[in-house]
Amino acid sequence: MKFISTRGGECVTGAQAIAQGIASDGGLFVPETFPAVSRQELEEMLPMSYAERAAAVLHKYLDEYDYEGLKGACEKAYAQFEGGDPAPLVKIDAGLYILELFHGPTCAFKDMALTLLPYLLRTGCDLCGIKEQVLILVATSGDTGKAALEGFKNADGVKIMVFYPNDGVSKMQKLQMSTQEGDNVNVVAVRSNFDVCQSAVKTIFTGEEYKEELKKRGYILSSANSINFGRLAPQIAYYFSAYLDLVSSGQVEMGEEVSFAVPTGNFGNILAAYYAKRMGLPVGKLICASNKNNILTDFIRTGTYDKRREFFKTMSPSMDILISSNLERLLFELADRDPVHVRLRMDKLAQDGVYTLYDDELEKVRQLFWADSCGEDETVETIYEFFEEYQYPMDTHTACAMYAASNYMAQHEKESAPMVVVSTASPYKFPQDVMYAITGNDIKDSFKAIKHLNIATAMKVPVSLSKLRDKPVRFTTVADKDKLFAEVLKFIDNK
Ligand SMILES: *Cc1c(COP(=O)(O)O)cnc(C)c1O
């Protein structure tokens, strides 16, 4: 299977697409065609474990990777998840389910891909004949950095360095990163906000002089962010697995459609659901849920993407986003894979901050998606109501999706297929907000809130979070934004 750029300039193998991350024309890599999964293949996947299902889906795209190798890597990655099943489906009510994707090492859904990415990346480099060590640089506002550190810790042939804004992450997130284990990891706080931190890291990625300097030392740069196809591919697998679980437990008939509601930020998670549909999985509507930052809701309803608006900080920070980079892959499909249109829109977005779809494209969007946004009060109310009614505690991001799913089901009673709400984080990752929503108690300390939330809900506290309190802090460096490359060199020169 070959991969092409959404902007038309490049055609590479899957291994190259993953090793490179982004196309050299600035576009995103997409598969040349969508590999089909037949009804018979779906039937054959029914008795498989999660890791086997994931390997089967991945191998459809990454056919130059060895299947047994992929399977072994999936087994190793998902063995790190707590509780046996890496993606359990919980029945909430008739026709309403929650797909829990937060049982990985950092308690957020990014673990589903980032536990596997090191294998996909290193093997991709090997397949391409890249001999250098890989240096991963990440600028993070919280969740991605920790998930990437956990995924890449002690990975062969890879080093990872994470930069976060010193005043821009939660106490819990800072603690998660500063106590990170592993011989090949480094974490640096930057005296700035996230945007400055991100652009300082981007400077390193785009500067030839930096690449030269690293090459001399035997390193190439790579990135672990969500536009890498190696992040997208493992996410397609859990839509298949959720569907198969519904079939094997007799809740839906093979072939019957199932809808998914997804809390959306960068559009990576929900795009994976769309890819699953294109591969032949019987997917009904895709419910795109936003928080108060409702740019995607407006886009799906009106066809106009307009980033000229106020940015809000919310209690679902991983969805606080104005530019959803993975949307470019959907635009490519909407335009019948015409890269000229994609380029026009991306240029327009960069220059004017806005673009509008053609009518036929908007019609396609409406066929596929339905969108809603959930404000701060609605987030709190949804967590409260679902806990009252079903004793199910959910996190602030999941609540946005549940809110949108409820509204969709209320408005489409007759046609509603079974609905799976995708849960992207453990409630213990945002213990103060969830505790406040459920009990009205405003607790200042994260660990105290975890304890009280455990008493209130009887839900098990994830081991990785309960251990955090007693872990030694390993990383304390705080750097100015123009000193980041010096920190990189210190790290790889082992000073
Ligand atoms: C990253 C993240 C999201 C958003 O996912 P996208 O793929 O960027 O749309 C939602 N919830 C949580 C908890 C996340 O960490």
The ligand as a MOL file (V3000), in Angstrom:
LIG
                    3D

  0  0  0     0  0            999 V3000
M  V30 BEGIN CTAB
M  V30 COUNTS 15 15 0 0 0
M  V30 BEGIN ATOM
M  V30 1 C -6.3850 14.3530 22.7650 0
M  V30 2 C -7.6710 14.1900 23.4930 0
M  V30 3 C -8.9260 14.4330 22.8810 0
M  V30 4 C -9.0400 14.9170 21.4470 0
M  V30 5 O -8.7280 13.9230 20.5160 0
M  V30 6 P -8.4270 14.3310 18.9780 0
M  V30 7 O -7.9410 13.0920 18.3470 0
M  V30 8 O -7.3890 15.4110 19.0450 0
M  V30 9 O -9.7070 14.8110 18.4000 0
M  V30 10 C -10.0690 14.2160 23.6170 0
M  V30 11 N -10.0130 13.8270 24.9130 0
M  V30 12 C -8.8450 13.5950 25.5450 0
M  V30 13 C -8.8560 13.1960 26.9790 0
M  V30 14 C -7.6350 13.7640 24.8630 0
M  V30 15 O -6.4660 13.5500 25.5230 0
M  V30 END ATOM
M  V30 BEGIN BOND
M  V30 1 1 1 2
M  V30 2 1 2 3
M  V30 3 2 2 14
M  V30 4 1 3 4
M  V30 5 2 3 10
M  V30 6 1 4 5
M  V30 7 1 5 6
M  V30 8 2 6 7
M  V30 9 1 6 8
M  V30 10 1 6 9
M  V30 11 1 10 11
M  V30 12 2 11 12
M  V30 13 1 12 13
M  V30 14 1 12 14
M  V30 15 1 14 15
M  V30 END BOND
M  V30 END CTAB
M  END
